[in-house]
């Protein structure tokens, strides 16, 4: 665990004064996008700015990458596909008539076995699923390396060869979606959750019970259930098989904006400043994480720890007990995004009026890094060079 480790702490300005709306990273790079239409690629080890991906004409609200392929969605109503290494847009998908709010790259997984023991894989090819304020979702084929460029002129594209189908049914903005295998779950501002069969486009269930806008959804494929969080302060667990409401989870006192289900733990985060850990099997509340002073803007968990961001700080909690183990970042003006893997925590934050990306590397070896550097915040420029004489050195243990 990270509670007693001093990390290597790298920080750099990102997207000037704009809100960093989405962020993803791997062991090589960080990709972050903002409400100013820009998508930037950074070196995760040095903080150097590798590339600026320009082309969107509005704020970017979602991104996902798989291998060298990046997909972004925007207020300009488009879905864009990028070659990360070459820093170029290769495909533009049009058709949505309002902001595209959410996106997922869906990879084939084994959902069953044929009588001969061979796997049943769904979907049959890599897909992109996008959800929009126009109340629809669209299913697209994910372009493959080597496919010819596809850059149709604005504003519409009626003949896109990558479009598989349009999913109609919601009556208001699609705010959240999640998919696995052949199942898609969507949550909407029309207060409903819908379950879809991706291969046919069939709407299997319209789940009604929330009294205000649905902001978050999760898919529990292990139990064949889905979960939703809404502005009515509740979290609901539904049966995908029957569409029945199984459990109504109460306790939050404000909008439940984020859900994360992993390792038999469901965690919800709300605008009331708290997180709650639940047993997804029976809906029992296991622990309450109370310590933030503002709405939770981002969090992740890995079955052992939770890392969450609110207006002033980024905190790390013991998932099993709900105890705050340490503040990872403090004295912030805002937290936009928080993500972590086995080695690093990456956060997009605001300090003063400027946006920064902060990288905490808990795998940095004390054998290769001078001990006085660990736990200290090193500010670097866009070339990855440390800015000398910076007052930005802050010891996490102060």
C-alpha positions in Angstrom: 0.0 0.0 0.0 1.0 3.6 -0.5 0.3 5.1 2.9 3.9 5.0 4.0 5.7 5.7 0.7 7.0 9.0 -0.4 6.3 9.3 -4.1 8.2 11.0 -6.9 6.0 14.0 -7.5 6.0 15.6 -11.0 3.7 18.5 -11.9 3.2 20.6 -15.0 0.8 23.2 -16.3 -1.8 21.7 -18.7 -4.5 23.4 -20.7 -3.8 26.9 -19.2 -6.8 28.0 -17.3 -9.3 25.6 -18.8 -11.2 22.8 -17.1 -9.6 19.4 -17.8 -12.7 17.4 -18.6 -11.2 13.9 -19.2 -7.9 12.1 -18.7 -6.5 8.6 -19.3 -3.0 7.3 -18.9 -0.8 4.2 -19.3 2.8 3.4 -18.4 4.0 5.6 -21.3 1.8 8.6 -21.6 -1.0 10.8 -20.3 -3.8 12.0 -22.6 -5.9 14.9 -21.3 -8.6 17.0 -22.9 -10.3 20.2 -21.9 -13.3 22.4 -22.5 -11.2 24.5 -24.9 -11.3 21.8 -27.6 -7.7 20.7 -27.2 -6.4 17.2 -26.6 -2.8 17.0 -25.3 -0.4 14.0 -25.0 2.3 14.1 -22.3 5.2 11.9 -21.4 4.2 10.3 -18.1 7.9 10.0 -16.9 9.0 13.5 -17.7 5.9 15.6 -18.1 7.0 16.8 -21.5 4.3 17.8 -24.0 4.5 15.3 -26.8 1.7 16.4 -29.0 -1.3 18.7 -29.4 -4.3 17.1 -31.1 -6.3 19.8 -32.8 -9.5 19.5 -34.8 -12.4 19.6 -32.5 -14.4 22.9 -32.6 -15.8 22.6 -29.1 -15.0 21.3 -25.7 -14.0 17.7 -25.4 -16.2 15.8 -23.0 -14.9 12.2 -23.3 -11.9 10.2 -24.4 -10.7 6.6 -24.4 -7.7 5.0 -26.1 -6.8 1.5 -27.0 -3.3 0.8 -28.2 -2.4 3.6 -30.6 -6.0 4.6 -31.3 -7.7 7.4 -29.4 -11.4 8.3 -29.6 -12.7 11.7 -28.4 -16.2 13.2 -28.3 -17.1 16.9 -28.1 -19.7 19.7 -27.9 -19.1 20.0 -31.7 -21.4 16.9 -32.0 -18.6 14.8 -33.5 -16.7 11.6 -32.6 -13.0 11.8 -33.7 -10.5 8.9 -34.0 -6.8 9.7 -33.8 -3.5 8.0 -34.5 -1.7 8.8 -31.2 1.9 8.2 -32.4 1.4 10.3 -35.5 -0.7 12.9 -33.6 -3.2 13.1 -36.4 -7.0 12.8 -36.7 -7.8 9.9 -39.1 -11.6 9.6 -38.8 -14.5 12.0 -38.1 -17.9 10.6 -37.4 -20.9 12.9 -37.6 -24.6 12.4 -37.1 -25.2 13.4 -33.5 -27.1 16.6 -33.5 -26.0 17.8 -30.1 -23.1 17.5 -27.7 -21.6 14.0 -27.5 -21.3 13.5 -23.7 -20.0 10.0 -23.2 -18.0 7.3 -25.1 -16.7 3.8 -24.7 -14.4 1.6 -26.8 -15.9 -1.8 -26.4 -13.6 -4.8 -26.7 -14.7 -8.4 -27.4 -15.0 -10.6 -24.4 -16.0 -14.3 -23.9 -19.7 -14.3 -22.8 -20.4 -18.1 -23.3 -19.1 -21.2 -24.9 -20.3 -23.2 -27.9 -21.0 -27.0 -27.4 -17.5 -27.8 -28.7 -15.9 -25.6 -26.0 -14.9 -22.7 -28.3 -15.6 -19.3 -26.9 -18.6 -17.1 -27.8 -17.1 -13.6 -28.2 -19.1 -10.4 -28.1 -19.1 -8.0 -29.7 -17.7 -9.6 -32.8 -15.5 -6.6 -33.6 -14.2 -3.6 -31.7 -16.8 -0.9 -31.3 -17.2 2.7 -30.3 -20.4 3.6 -28.4 -21.3 7.3 -28.1 -24.1 8.9 -26.1 -25.4 12.4 -26.8 -27.5 15.2 -25.5 -29.6 14.6 -28.7 -31.1 11.6 -26.6 -29.6 8.9 -28.9 -26.6 6.6 -28.8 -24.7 5.5 -31.8 -22.7 2.3 -32.3 -19.7 2.5 -34.7 -17.0 0.2 -35.9 -13.7 1.1 -34.4 -11.3 1.9 -37.3 -8.4 -0.4 -37.6 -4.7 0.5 -38.2 -4.2 0.9 -41.9 -7.8 1.9 -42.7 -8.0 4.8 -45.1 -8.7 8.2 -43.6 -12.4 9.2 -43.3 -12.8 13.0 -42.9 -16.2 14.0 -44.3 -17.1 17.7 -44.5 -19.4 19.2 -41.9 -22.1 19.5 -40.8 -23.8 16.1 -41.5 -22.8 12.6 -42.7 -25.6 10.4 -43.8 -23.5 7.6 -45.3 -20.8 6.9 -42.7 -19.5 3.4 -43.4 -18.5 3.0 -39.8 -22.0 3.6 -38.4 -23.6 0.3 -37.3 -26.8 1.6 -35.7 -28.6 4.4 -33.8 -30.2 3.6 -30.5 -33.4 5.6 -30.0 -35.6 5.5 -26.9 -34.4 8.1 -24.4 -36.3 11.4 -24.4 -33.6 13.5 -22.9 -29.8 13.8 -22.8 -27.8 10.5 -22.4 -25.6 11.3 -19.5 -23.8 8.0 -18.9 -23.3 4.6 -20.6 -21.4 1.4 -19.9 -21.2 -1.8 -21.9 -19.9 -5.3 -21.6 -20.2 -8.2 -24.1 -23.6 -7.7 -25.9 -25.1 -5.6 -23.1 -25.3 -1.8 -23.0 -26.7 0.2 -20.1 -27.5 3.9 -20.4 -28.6 6.6 -18.0 -30.5 9.7 -19.0 -31.8 13.0 -17.9 -35.3 11.6 -18.7 -34.9 9.8 -15.2 -34.7 6.4 -16.8 -32.1 3.7 -17.3 -32.2 1.5 -20.4 -30.7 -1.9 -21.1 -29.9 -2.7 -24.7 -28.8 -5.7 -26.8 -26.0 -4.2 -28.8 -25.9 -6.7 -31.6 -29.6 -6.0 -32.6 -30.1 -2.5 -31.1 -33.1 -3.8 -29.1 -34.1 -2.0 -26.0 -34.6 -4.8 -23.5 -35.7 -2.8 -20.5 -36.8 0.7 -19.6 -35.9 0.9 -15.9 -38.2 3.4 -14.1 -37.9 4.5 -10.5 -35.6 7.4 -10.3 -37.4 10.7 -9.8 -34.7 13.0 -11.1 -31.9 12.9 -13.7 -29.7 9.8 -13.9 -26.0 10.8 -13.8 -24.1 7.5 -13.5 -24.4 3.9 -14.4 -22.4 0.7 -13.8 -22.7 -2.8 -15.2 -22.4 -5.8 -12.9 -22.1 -8.6 -15.5 -21.1 -11.1 -12.9 -24.5 -10.9 -11.2 -26.4 -9.8 -14.4 -27.3 -6.5 -12.8 -26.9 -2.8 -13.5 -26.6 0.1 -11.0 -27.6 3.7 -11.4 -27.0 6.9 -9.4 -29.2 10.0 -9.8 -30.0 13.5 -8.7 -32.7 12.0 -6.4 -29.8 11.1 -4.0 -30.3 7.4 -4.5 -28.4 4.5 -5.9 -30.5 1.7 -7.4 -29.5 -1.9 -8.3 -31.6 -3.5 -11.1 -31.9 -7.0 -12.6 -30.9 -7.1 -16.2 -32.8 -10.3 -16.7 -36.2 -9.1 -15.5 -35.8 -5.3 -15.3 -36.9 -5.4 -11.6 -35.6 -3.0 -9.0 -33.7 -5.2 -6.5 -32.3 -2.7 -4.0 -32.7 1.0 -3.3 -29.5 2.3 -1.7 -30.2 5.4 0.5 -27.9 7.6 2.6 -26.5 10.2 0.2 -28.1 13.6 0.6 -27.3 15.1 -2.8 -26.7 14.1 -6.4 -24.9 10.8 -6.9 -22.6 11.6 -9.8 -20.1 8.8 -9.9 -20.2 5.0 -9.5 -17.3 2.5 -9.6 -17.8 -1.3 -9.3 -14.7 -3.5 -8.9 -13.6 -6.5 -6.9 -17.1 -7.0 -5.4 -17.1 -3.5 -4.1 -19.5 -0.8 -5.3 -18.5 2.8 -4.4 -20.7 5.8 -5.0 -19.7 9.5 -4.8 -22.0 12.4 -4.3 -22.2 16.2 -4.3 -22.8 15.9 -0.5 -19.0 15.5 -0.1 -19.1 11.8 0.9 -18.4 8.5 -0.7 -20.1 5.2 0.3 -19.0 1.7 -0.1 -21.7 -0.9 -0.7 -21.9 -4.7 -1.0 -23.3 -5.1 -4.5 -24.7 -8.5 -3.6 -27.2 -7.3 -1.0 -27.0 -3.4 -1.2 -25.7 -3.1 2.4 -23.6 0.0 3.1 -20.2 -1.1 4.3 -18.6 2.2 5.1 -18.9 6.0 4.6 -16.0 8.2 3.6 -16.5 11.5 5.3 -13.8 14.2 5.1 -14.1 16.2 1.9 -15.6 19.7 2.2 -17.1 19.9 -1.2 -18.7 17.7 -3.9 -16.7 14.7 -5.0 -15.6 15.5 -8.6 -13.6 12.3 -9.4 -12.6 9.1 -7.7 -11.4 5.5 -8.5 -11.0 2.4 -6.4 -9.1 -0.9 -6.9 -10.7 -3.1 -4.2 -8.3 -2.0 -1.5 -8.0 1.8 -1.6 -10.1 4.7 -2.8 -8.6 7.9 -4.2 -11.0 10.8 -4.4 -10.8 14.5 -5.4 -12.9 17.4 -4.1 -12.4 21.1 -4.1 -9.4 21.4 -1.9 -7.6 18.1 -1.9 -7.0 14.6 -3.2 -7.5 11.9 -0.4 -6.6 8.2 -0.2 -8.9 6.0 1.9 -8.9 2.4 3.1 -11.8 0.9 1.2 -12.5 -1.7 3.9 -12.7 0.7 6.8 -13.5 4.1 5.3 -10.5 5.6 7.1 -8.6 8.4 5.4 -5.0 7.2 5.2 -3.4 10.4 3.8 -3.9 13.5 1.8 -2.1 13.1 -1.5 -2.6 16.6 -2.7 -3.6 19.7 -0.7 -4.2 23.4 -1.0 -5.9 23.1 -4.3 -8.5 25.4 -5.9 -10.2 22.4 -7.6 -9.9 18.8 -8.7 -10.9 17.9 -12.2 -9.8 14.2 -12.6 -8.2 11.5 -10.5 -6.9 8.1 -11.9 -4.4 5.6 -10.6 -2.9 2.2 -11.4 -0.6 -0.1 -9.5 2.2 2.4 -9.5 1.0 5.9 -10.2 -1.7 8.4 -9.3 -2.4 11.0 -11.9 -4.6 14.0 -11.0 -5.8 17.0 -13.0 -6.2 19.9 -10.6 -6.5 23.6 -10.4 -4.0 25.7 -8.4 -4.9 29.4 -8.2 -6.4 30.0 -11.7 -4.1 27.5 -13.5 -4.7 23.9 -14.4 -2.0 21.3 -13.6 -1.5 17.6 -14.0 0.2 16.1 -11.0 1.9 12.7 -11.2 2.6 10.8 -8.0 4.9 7.8 -8.8 4.9 5.4 -5.8 7.1 2.9 -7.7 10.1 5.3 -8.0 13.1 3.4 -6.7 14.9 5.0 -3.7 18.0 3.4 -5.2 17.9 5.7 -8.3 16.1 8.8 -6.9 17.9 10.9 -4.3 15.9 10.5 -1.0 15.5 14.3 -0.7 13.6 14.3 -4.0 11.0 11.8 -2.9 7.8 13.5 -1.7 8.8 16.8 -3.2 6.8 18.5 -5.9 8.9 19.1 -9.0 7.4 21.6 -11.5 8.5 21.0 -15.1 8.0 23.0 -18.3 6.6 21.6 -21.6 10.0 20.2 -22.5 10.0 18.1 -19.2 12.7 20.3 -17.8 12.5 21.3 -14.1 11.8 24.9 -13.5 14.6 26.0 -11.2 13.9 28.1 -8.1 10.3 27.2 -8.1 8.4 27.7 -4.9 6.3 24.8 -5.9 8.2 22.2 -3.8 5.7 20.9 -1.3 6.5 18.0 1.0 3.5 15.7 1.3 4.5 15.0 4.9 4.5 18.6 5.9 
